[in-house]
Amino acid sequence: MPVSRSTVPPCLRRPGTGAPVGGGAVRGHFLALQHRGWLPQPDPGVRKEFDLFANLRPVFSLPGDYSRAGIDMLIVRENSEGLYSGREHREGDTAIAERVITRLGSERIVRVACEEAMQRATLHGKPPVLTIVHKANVLKLTDGLFRECA
């Protein structure tokens, strides 16, 4: 069964945000040829320029035997902090990346996740469901701050 506009969830049909005032933008994945084929190439400059901090990844079942039925969720990832901060250095033969988490960044991604959960619940006529994923058991300070904000 082919995928049509009516079978694609509304969250995939609405236009994106982050375009400059008075302008518009369509943002998809940038691809780069790497040694093992075409792989998604993140573009931190575009994310930073337009403050595109929320990475919304819908996951849903497609019609057909090849897809597990009943899957319909949205993964909301923070896209500008953590290892995306770009803070790294070398100490001899060791490369070190710093993971940066702020209260402001945590609060605004939690806000987006809550808003999206409420919109999806209204759309589907079901109670909202929100699951927070963290590694505060290992990353006590950075994910601990995120968990405090959530």
Backbone as a printed PyTorch tensor [residue, N CA C, xyz], in Angstrom:
tensor([[[ 0.8530, -1.1760,  0.0000],
         [ 0.0000,  0.0000,  0.0000],
         [ 0.9010,  1.2420,  0.0000]],

        [[ 0.7700,  2.1300, -0.9720],
         [ 1.6260,  3.3220, -1.0170],
         [ 1.2720,  4.3050,  0.0950]],

        [[ 2.2710,  5.0570,  0.5370],
         [ 2.0560,  6.0840,  1.5520],
         [ 1.5290,  7.3280,  0.8600]],

        [[ 0.4180,  7.8460,  1.3460],
         [-0.1640,  9.0580,  0.7760],
         [-0.2230, 10.1320,  1.8520]],

        [[-0.5910, 11.3390,  1.4500],
         [-0.6870, 12.4450,  2.4090],
         [-1.6440, 12.1100,  3.5460]],

        [[-2.6990, 11.3710,  3.2680],
         [-3.6740, 11.0570,  4.3130],
         [-3.1460, 10.0300,  5.3160]],

        [[-2.1230,  9.2460,  4.9550],
         [-1.5860,  8.2620,  5.8910],
         [-0.3880,  8.7890,  6.6750]],

        [[ 0.0950,  9.9820,  6.3380],
         [ 1.2260, 10.5740,  7.0480],
         [ 0.6960, 11.4030,  8.2090]],

        [[ 1.2230, 11.2030,  9.4250],
         [ 0.7430, 11.9570, 10.5860],
         [ 0.8790, 13.4690, 10.3870]],

        [[-0.0150, 14.2510, 10.9740],
         [ 0.0200, 15.7090, 10.8230],
         [ 1.3530, 16.3360, 11.2310]],

        [[ 2.0460, 15.7360, 12.2010],
         [ 3.3110, 16.3370, 12.6390],
         [ 4.3470, 16.3190, 11.5260]],

        [[ 4.1860, 15.4590, 10.5340],
         [ 5.1130, 15.4510,  9.4040],
         [ 4.6740, 16.4040,  8.3020]],

        [[ 3.4220, 16.8640,  8.3520],
         [ 2.8930, 17.7210,  7.2870],
         [ 3.0280, 19.2020,  7.5890]],

        [[ 3.1630, 19.5820,  8.8570],
         [ 3.1890, 21.0090,  9.1550],
         [ 4.5560, 21.5970,  8.8120]],

        [[ 4.5810, 22.8750,  8.4530],
         [ 5.8590, 23.4970,  8.0970],
         [ 6.7670, 23.6420,  9.3070]],

        [[ 8.0690, 23.6940,  9.0610],
         [ 9.0550, 23.8410, 10.1350],
         [ 9.1160, 25.2560, 10.6470]],

        [[ 9.8960, 25.4560, 11.6760],
         [10.0830, 26.7810, 12.2590],
         [11.5580, 27.1170, 12.2410]],

        [[11.8810, 28.3240, 12.6280],
         [13.2750, 28.7230, 12.7220],
         [13.7340, 29.5890, 11.5690]],

        [[12.8370, 29.9100, 10.6280],
         [13.2180, 30.7620,  9.5060],
         [13.2900, 32.2120,  9.9730]],

        [[14.1390, 33.0120,  9.3490],
         [14.2250, 34.4210,  9.7390],
         [12.9010, 35.1470,  9.4820]],

        [[12.6450, 36.2130, 10.2350],
         [11.4150, 36.9920, 10.0820],
         [11.2970, 37.4740,  8.6360]],

        [[10.1240, 37.2920,  8.0560],
         [ 9.8930, 37.7240,  6.6760],
         [10.3770, 36.7270,  5.6380]],

        [[10.9490, 35.6190,  6.0730],
         [11.4730, 34.6350,  5.1210],
         [10.8640, 33.2760,  5.3770]],

        [[11.3440, 32.3030,  4.6820],
         [10.8770, 30.9410,  4.8530],
         [12.0190, 29.9920,  4.5990]],

        [[11.8670, 28.7740,  5.0580],
         [12.9290, 27.7940,  4.8590],
         [12.3460, 26.4030,  4.8420]],

        [[12.9640, 25.5610,  4.0730],
         [12.6820, 24.1340,  4.1170],
         [13.9810, 23.4970,  4.5620]],

        [[13.9210, 22.7040,  5.6090],
         [15.1530, 22.1310,  6.1700],
         [15.0300, 20.6280,  6.1660]],

        [[15.9040, 19.9650,  5.4710],
         [15.9710, 18.5120,  5.4860],
         [17.3530, 18.0960,  5.9290]],

        [[17.6560, 16.8420,  5.7890],
         [18.9840, 16.3610,  6.1470],
         [19.9850, 16.7250,  5.0670]],

        [[21.1370, 17.1530,  5.4870],
         [22.2410, 17.3330,  4.5700],
         [22.9650, 15.9960,  4.5230]],

        [[23.3730, 15.5770,  3.3600],
         [24.0680, 14.3070,  3.2380],
         [25.5010, 14.5480,  2.8140]],

        [[26.3720, 13.7060,  3.2720],
         [27.7680, 13.7980,  2.8750],
         [28.2460, 12.4000,  2.5220]],

        [[29.0110, 12.3040,  1.4620],
         [29.5660, 11.0140,  1.0680],
         [30.7430, 10.7070,  1.9840]],

        [[30.6450,  9.6350,  2.7130],
         [31.7260,  9.2280,  3.5840],
         [32.2410,  7.8790,  3.0950]],

        [[33.2630,  7.3600,  3.7040],
         [33.9200,  6.1690,  3.1780],
         [33.0220,  4.9410,  3.1090]],

        [[31.9220,  4.9150,  3.8110],
         [31.0210,  3.7610,  3.7560],
         [29.6870,  4.0980,  3.0980]],

        [[29.5920,  5.1980,  2.4010],
         [28.3490,  5.5520,  1.7280],
         [27.8010,  6.8720,  2.2080]],

        [[26.5590,  7.1470,  1.8370],
         [25.9180,  8.4130,  2.2030],
         [25.4170,  8.3410,  3.6260]],

        [[25.8290,  9.3060,  4.4290],
         [25.4120,  9.3700,  5.8280],
         [24.9010, 10.7630,  6.1380]],

        [[23.9480, 10.8910,  7.0850],
         [23.4920, 12.2260,  7.4590],
         [24.6590, 13.0760,  7.9590]],

        [[24.7250, 14.2900,  7.4980],
         [25.7740, 15.2190,  7.9040],
         [25.1490, 16.3320,  8.7310]],

        [[25.3850, 16.3460, 10.0370],
         [24.7970, 17.4170, 10.8470],
         [25.3640, 18.7760, 10.4400]],

        [[24.5670, 19.8000, 10.5760],
         [25.0080, 21.1410, 10.2250],
         [24.8060, 22.0500, 11.4360]],

        [[25.7740, 22.0620, 12.3590],
         [25.6140, 22.8650, 13.5640],
         [25.5060, 24.3610, 13.2850]],

        [[26.0930, 24.8340, 12.1960],
         [26.0070, 26.2570, 11.8680],
         [24.5820, 26.6950, 11.6080]],

        [[23.8280, 25.9000, 10.8510],
         [22.4220, 26.2180, 10.5660],
         [21.6100, 26.1450, 11.8590]],

        [[21.8430, 25.1050, 12.6540],
         [21.1250, 24.9710, 13.9280],
         [21.3670, 26.1800, 14.8300]],

        [[22.6170, 26.6070, 14.9010],
         [22.9710, 27.7260, 15.7750],
         [22.4040, 29.0390, 15.2440]],

        [[22.5320, 29.2700, 13.9340],
         [22.0680, 30.5180, 13.3150],
         [20.5840, 30.7590, 13.5650]],

        [[19.7750, 29.7020, 13.4380],
         [18.3230, 29.8400, 13.5680],
         [17.7850, 29.3180, 14.9020]],

        [[18.6850, 29.0010, 15.8450],
         [18.3120, 28.5160, 17.1690],
         [17.3820, 27.3130, 17.0730]],

        [[17.7490, 26.3540, 16.2360],
         [16.9560, 25.1340, 16.0380],
         [17.3730, 24.1110, 17.0890]],

        [[16.8980, 24.3140, 18.3090],
         [17.3440, 23.4980, 19.4290],
         [16.5670, 22.1990, 19.5760]],

        [[15.3900, 22.1040, 19.0000],
         [14.5560, 20.9110, 19.1670],
         [14.6100, 20.0480, 17.9140]],

        [[14.9820, 18.7980, 18.0970],
         [15.0220, 17.8250, 17.0220],
         [13.8180, 16.9040, 17.2160]],

        [[12.7980, 17.0550, 16.3790],
         [11.5720, 16.2650, 16.4860],
         [11.6510, 15.0960, 15.5110]],

        [[11.5890, 13.8870, 16.0390],
         [11.7030, 12.6790, 15.2300],
         [10.4590, 11.8070, 15.4060]],

        [[ 9.4790, 11.9430, 14.5030],
         [ 8.2980, 11.0810, 14.5970],
         [ 8.6380,  9.6420, 14.2110]],

        [[ 8.0470,  8.7150, 14.9300],
         [ 8.2240,  7.2900, 14.6570],
         [ 6.8260,  6.6930, 14.5980]],

        [[ 6.4760,  6.0930, 13.4640],
         [ 5.1380,  5.5240, 13.3490],
         [ 5.1470,  4.3310, 12.4070]],

        [[ 4.1580,  3.4820, 12.5820],
         [ 4.0060,  2.3090, 11.7340],
         [ 3.5500,  2.7230, 10.3490]],

        [[ 4.0450,  2.0380,  9.3630],
         [ 3.5650,  2.2130,  7.9970],
         [ 2.6780,  1.0330,  7.6500]],

        [[ 1.7480,  1.2310,  6.7290],
         [ 0.9070,  0.1040,  6.3380],
         [ 1.7470, -0.9770,  5.6640]],

        [[ 1.4190, -2.2230,  5.9210],
         [ 2.1230, -3.3310,  5.2720],
         [ 2.6680, -4.3220,  6.2760]],

        [[ 3.0290, -5.4750,  5.7860],
         [ 3.5160, -6.5610,  6.6310],
         [ 4.9160, -6.3050,  7.1800]],

        [[ 5.6550, -5.4220,  6.5660],
         [ 7.0410, -5.1560,  6.9610],
         [ 7.1570, -4.2120,  8.1560]],

        [[ 6.0450, -3.6620,  8.6420],
         [ 6.0690, -2.6810,  9.7220],
         [ 5.2480, -3.1850, 10.9010]],

        [[ 5.7750, -3.0140, 12.0940],
         [ 5.0420, -3.3980, 13.2960],
         [ 3.8790, -2.4310, 13.5070]],

        [[ 2.6960, -2.9320, 13.7030],
         [ 1.4890, -2.1050, 13.8340],
         [ 1.4400, -1.3950, 15.1900]],

        [[ 0.7980, -0.2340, 15.2170],
         [ 0.5060,  0.4640, 16.4670],
         [ 1.5840,  1.4000, 16.9880]],

        [[ 2.6470,  1.6050, 16.2460],
         [ 3.6930,  2.5090, 16.7170],
         [ 3.3630,  3.9290, 16.2810]],

        [[ 3.3070,  4.8300, 17.2370],
         [ 3.0430,  6.2410, 16.9610],
         [ 3.5930,  7.0510, 18.1220]],

        [[ 4.7920,  7.5730, 17.9490],
         [ 5.4010,  8.3650, 19.0130],
         [ 6.2830,  9.4490, 18.4070]],

        [[ 6.6890, 10.3690, 19.2500],
         [ 7.5470, 11.4650, 18.8210],
         [ 8.7270, 11.5440, 19.7650]],

        [[ 9.9320, 11.4590, 19.2240],
         [11.1440, 11.6080, 20.0210],
         [11.5650, 13.0680, 19.9250]],

        [[11.7530, 13.7110, 21.0690],
         [12.1590, 15.1180, 21.1300],
         [13.5570, 15.1580, 21.7340]],

        [[14.5380, 15.6010, 20.9390],
         [15.9330, 15.6700, 21.3970],
         [16.4110, 17.1120, 21.4110]],

        [[17.2160, 17.4490, 22.3980],
         [17.8630, 18.7540, 22.4420],
         [19.0120, 18.7190, 21.4400]],

        [[19.1170, 19.7450, 20.6260],
         [19.9820, 19.7090, 19.4530],
         [21.1220, 20.7290, 19.4850]],

        [[21.2860, 21.4380, 20.5910],
         [22.3120, 22.4740, 20.5980],
         [23.2570, 22.3800, 21.7910]],

        [[22.8990, 21.5770, 22.7800],
         [23.7470, 21.4370, 23.9590],
         [24.3610, 20.0440, 23.9860]],

        [[24.7800, 19.6290, 25.1490],
         [25.4260, 18.3250, 25.2640],
         [26.7200, 18.3250, 24.4820]],

        [[26.9420, 17.3010, 23.7250],
         [28.1530, 17.2200, 22.9050],
         [28.0700, 18.1200, 21.6870]],

        [[26.8720, 18.6280, 21.3640],
         [26.7180, 19.5570, 20.2350],
         [27.3050, 20.9350, 20.5440]],

        [[27.7110, 21.1680, 21.7880],
         [28.2820, 22.4690, 22.1340],
         [29.6160, 22.6970, 21.4320]],

        [[30.2620, 21.6340, 20.9830],
         [31.5040, 21.7590, 20.2300],
         [32.7200, 22.0640, 21.0920]],

        [[32.6110, 21.8920, 22.3900],
         [33.7410, 22.1630, 23.2760],
         [34.5740, 20.8880, 23.4180]],

        [[35.7210, 20.8980, 22.7850],
         [36.5990, 19.7400, 22.8540],
         [38.0520, 20.1880, 22.7610]],

        [[38.9360, 19.3350, 23.2360],
         [40.3640, 19.6230, 23.1730],
         [41.1460, 18.3090, 23.2280]],

        [[42.4370, 18.4220, 22.9780],
         [43.3170, 17.2580, 23.0310],
         [44.3310, 17.4230, 24.1440]],

        [[44.6230, 16.3100, 24.7480],
         [45.7020, 16.2210, 25.7230],
         [46.5890, 15.0730, 25.2710]],

        [[47.6030, 15.4090, 24.4890],
         [48.4710, 14.3730, 23.9320],
         [47.7090, 13.4880, 22.9640]],

        [[47.6850, 12.1970, 23.2470],
         [46.9960, 11.2390, 22.3790],
         [45.5450, 11.0160, 22.7830]],

        [[45.0200, 11.8840, 23.6240],
         [43.6360, 11.7570, 24.0830],
         [42.8230, 12.9640, 23.6350]],

        [[41.6790, 12.7080, 23.0090],
         [40.7550, 13.7830, 22.6340],
         [39.6090, 13.7910, 23.6460]],

        [[39.2550, 14.9810, 24.1180],
         [38.2370, 15.1190, 25.1580],
         [37.1350, 16.0450, 24.6730]],

        [[35.8830, 15.5780, 24.7680],
         [34.7160, 16.3930, 24.4240],
         [33.9750, 16.7210, 25.7140]],

        [[33.6000, 17.9720, 25.8710],
         [32.8510, 18.3920, 27.0580],
         [31.3640, 18.3890, 26.7490]],

        [[30.5970, 17.8580, 27.6560],
         [29.1410, 17.8200, 27.5270],
         [28.5870, 18.9850, 28.3280]],

        [[27.9390, 19.9210, 27.6660],
         [27.4380, 21.1270, 28.3240],
         [25.9100, 21.0700, 28.3870]],

        [[25.3680, 21.1440, 29.5930],
         [23.9200, 21.1550, 29.8160],
         [23.6020, 22.3980, 30.6480]],

        [[22.6230, 23.2010, 30.2000],
         [22.2260, 24.3800, 30.9680],
         [20.7830, 24.2360, 31.4340]],

        [[20.4460, 24.9750, 32.4730],
         [19.0610, 24.9810, 32.9590],
         [18.1290, 25.5270, 31.8730]],

        [[18.5380, 26.6260, 31.2070],
         [17.7170, 27.2190, 30.1510],
         [17.4630, 26.2160, 29.0250]],

        [[18.5130, 25.5510, 28.5620],
         [18.3560, 24.5680, 27.4850],
         [17.4770, 23.4050, 27.8960]],

        [[17.6490, 22.9350, 29.1310],
         [16.8370, 21.8200, 29.6300],
         [15.3780, 22.2220, 29.7590]],

        [[15.1340, 23.4130, 30.3040],
         [13.7450, 23.8580, 30.4950],
         [13.0320, 24.0390, 29.1660]],

        [[13.7260, 24.5840, 28.1620],
         [13.0150, 24.8240, 26.9060],
         [12.7740, 23.5370, 26.1230]],

        [[13.6500, 22.5310, 26.2130],
         [13.3730, 21.2750, 25.5150],
         [12.2710, 20.5020, 26.2340]],

        [[12.2260, 20.5920, 27.5570],
         [11.1380, 19.9630, 28.3100],
         [ 9.8120, 20.6310, 27.9490]],

        [[ 9.8290, 21.9660, 27.8070],
         [ 8.6130, 22.6950, 27.4270],
         [ 8.1110, 22.2260, 26.0480]],

        [[ 9.0230, 22.0920, 25.0890],
         [ 8.6360, 21.6260, 23.7510],
         [ 8.0510, 20.2160, 23.8330]],

        [[ 8.6900, 19.3390, 24.5920],
         [ 8.1960, 17.9630, 24.7200],
         [ 6.7960, 17.9300, 25.3330]],

        [[ 6.5750, 18.7480, 26.3550],
         [ 5.2470, 18.8060, 26.9910],
         [ 4.1920, 19.3440, 26.0220]],

        [[ 4.5370, 20.4150, 25.3150],
         [ 3.5940, 20.9830, 24.3390],
         [ 3.2600, 19.9710, 23.2440]],

        [[ 4.2680, 19.2810, 22.7510],
         [ 4.0350, 18.2820, 21.7010],
         [ 3.1770, 17.1310, 22.2240]],

        [[ 3.4280, 16.6840, 23.4590],
         [ 2.6290, 15.6080, 24.0430],
         [ 1.1680, 16.0300, 24.1710]],

        [[ 0.9410, 17.2730, 24.5890],
         [-0.4330, 17.7660, 24.7120],
         [-1.1170, 17.8610, 23.3440]],

        [[-0.4080, 18.3730, 22.3450],
         [-0.9820, 18.4810, 20.9910],
         [-1.3110, 17.1150, 20.4210]],

        [[-0.3920, 16.1640, 20.6000],
         [-0.6350, 14.8150, 20.0700],
         [-1.8020, 14.1440, 20.7920]],

        [[-1.9110, 14.3680, 22.0950],
         [-3.0160, 13.7920, 22.8630],
         [-4.3460, 14.3440, 22.3630]],

        [[-4.4020, 15.6470, 22.1480],
         [-5.6210, 16.2770, 21.6310],
         [-5.9510, 15.7330, 20.2490]],

        [[-4.9500, 15.6280, 19.3940],
         [-5.1310, 15.1270, 18.0350],
         [-5.6900, 13.7080, 18.0190]],

        [[-5.1940, 12.8620, 18.9310],
         [-5.5990, 11.4530, 18.9640],
         [-6.7330, 11.1680, 19.9400]],

        [[-7.1570, 12.1940, 20.6970],
         [-8.2410, 11.9920, 21.6580],
         [-7.8610, 11.0550, 22.7910]],

        [[-6.6170, 11.0980, 23.2050],
         [-6.1290, 10.2290, 24.2780],
         [-5.4380, 11.0940, 25.3330]],

        [[-5.2320, 10.5490, 26.5400],
         [-4.4930, 11.3100, 27.5450],
         [-3.0310, 11.4790, 27.1150]],

        [[-2.4100, 12.5910, 27.4940],
         [-1.0130, 12.7970, 27.1030],
         [-0.0750, 11.8260, 27.8180]],

        [[ 0.9480, 11.3980, 27.0900],
         [ 1.9770, 10.5170, 27.6530],
         [ 3.3240, 11.1410, 27.3400]],

        [[ 4.1660, 11.2570, 28.3650],
         [ 5.4970, 11.8230, 28.1820],
         [ 6.4830, 10.9870, 28.9920]],

        [[ 7.5150, 10.5160, 28.3380],
         [ 8.5770,  9.7520, 28.9950],
         [ 9.8640, 10.5390, 28.8790]],

        [[10.5380, 10.7610, 29.9850],
         [11.8160, 11.4770, 30.0110],
         [12.9250, 10.4340, 30.0660]],

        [[13.9030, 10.5510, 29.1680],
         [15.0250,  9.6110, 29.1260],
         [16.2890, 10.3600, 29.5310]],

        [[17.0360,  9.8050, 30.4560],
         [18.2610, 10.4330, 30.9270],
         [19.2350,  9.3650, 31.4100]],

        [[20.4520,  9.7720, 31.7030],
         [21.4790,  8.8830, 32.2450],
         [22.0240,  9.4780, 33.5410]],

        [[21.1310,  9.9910, 34.3900],
         [21.5560, 10.6540, 35.6230],
         [22.2340,  9.6890, 36.5920]],

        [[22.0370,  8.3890, 36.4010],
         [22.7330,  7.4400, 37.2650],
         [24.2370,  7.4370, 36.9760]],

        [[24.6340,  7.7900, 35.7460],
         [26.0420,  7.8210, 35.3540],
         [26.5380,  9.2600, 35.2370]],

        [[25.7530, 10.1150, 34.5970],
         [26.1140, 11.5220, 34.3890],
         [25.3560, 12.3590, 35.4240]],

        [[25.8250, 12.2680, 36.6500],
         [25.0970, 12.8330, 37.7950],
         [24.8820, 14.3420, 37.7160]],

        [[25.8610, 15.0940, 37.2400],
         [25.7240, 16.5520, 37.2070],
         [24.9440, 17.0220, 35.9830]],

        [[25.3430, 16.5850, 34.7760],
         [24.7010, 17.1000, 33.5640],
         [23.2720, 16.5690, 33.4130]],

        [[23.1100, 15.2590, 33.4370],
         [21.7490, 14.7230, 33.3370],
         [20.9730, 14.9260, 34.6290]],

        [[21.6920, 15.0840, 35.7440],
         [21.0150, 15.4320, 37.0000],
         [20.3300, 16.7840, 36.8930]],

        [[21.0180, 17.7610, 36.2780],
         [20.4060, 19.0800, 36.0540],
         [19.2030, 18.9530, 35.1290]],

        [[19.3430, 18.1940, 34.0330],
         [18.2200, 17.9890, 33.1190],
         [17.0340, 17.3740, 33.8560]],

        [[17.3010, 16.3530, 34.6650],
         [16.2140, 15.6800, 35.4000],
         [15.5370, 16.6340, 36.3770]],

        [[16.3050, 17.5220, 37.0220],
         [15.7110, 18.5280, 37.9080],
         [14.7190, 19.4060, 37.1460]],

        [[15.0690, 19.7670, 35.9280],
         [14.2270, 20.6570, 35.1110],
         [12.9890, 19.9550, 34.5730]],

        [[13.1030, 18.6470, 34.4000],
         [11.9930, 17.8800, 33.8350],
         [10.9690, 17.6240, 34.9140]]])
